[in-house]
Amino acid sequence: MTRLGNRTVLAVGQFSALRLLNSHPAIETAGPINIDSERFAQFVAIAKRRHQASR
């Protein structure tokens, strides 16, 4: 996760990119995570509703 302005971002990429990411001076930590797909789907639905309501 990272902050971009006032937003927090979770970046998902290939496991093979970890070494490159961890050696980048602008990245503090990169590592594997587990995501509960059902809870993530709920989060995405909430985020979409909030985004549509803010338009």
C-alpha positions as CSV (number, residue, x, y, z in Angstrom):
1,M,0.0,0.0,0.0
2,T,1.1,3.5,-0.6
3,R,-0.3,7.0,-0.4
4,L,-0.9,9.1,-3.5
5,G,-1.9,12.5,-2.3
6,N,-4.8,11.8,0.1
7,R,-5.4,8.3,-1.2
8,T,-4.0,5.0,-0.1
9,V,-3.2,2.5,-2.9
10,L,-2.7,-1.3,-2.8
11,A,-0.7,-2.4,-5.8
12,V,-1.0,-5.9,-7.0
13,G,1.7,-7.4,-9.2
14,Q,3.6,-10.5,-10.0
15,F,5.6,-12.2,-7.2
16,S,8.7,-12.1,-9.4
17,A,8.8,-8.3,-9.2
18,L,9.4,-8.3,-5.4
19,R,13.2,-8.1,-5.6
20,L,13.1,-5.2,-8.0
21,L,10.4,-3.3,-6.0
22,N,12.3,-3.9,-2.7
23,S,15.5,-2.4,-4.2
24,H,13.7,0.8,-5.4
25,P,14.6,3.8,-3.2
26,A,11.0,5.1,-3.2
27,I,9.5,1.9,-2.0
28,E,9.7,1.2,1.7
29,T,8.3,-2.4,1.7
30,A,7.0,-4.9,-0.8
31,G,5.9,-8.3,0.0
32,P,3.2,-11.0,-0.5
33,I,-0.2,-10.6,1.0
34,N,-3.4,-12.8,1.2
35,I,-6.7,-11.2,0.1
36,D,-10.1,-12.6,1.2
37,S,-11.8,-12.4,-2.2
38,E,-15.3,-12.1,-0.8
39,R,-14.3,-9.2,1.5
40,F,-12.3,-7.6,-1.3
41,A,-15.4,-7.8,-3.6
42,Q,-17.5,-6.1,-0.9
43,F,-14.8,-3.3,-0.6
44,V,-14.9,-2.8,-4.4
45,A,-18.7,-2.5,-4.4
46,I,-18.6,0.1,-1.6
47,A,-15.8,2.1,-3.3
48,K,-17.7,2.1,-6.6
49,R,-20.9,3.4,-4.9
50,R,-19.0,6.1,-3.1
51,H,-17.2,7.1,-6.3
52,Q,-20.5,7.3,-8.2
53,A,-22.2,9.3,-5.4
54,S,-19.3,11.8,-5.4
55,R,-19.8,12.7,-9.1
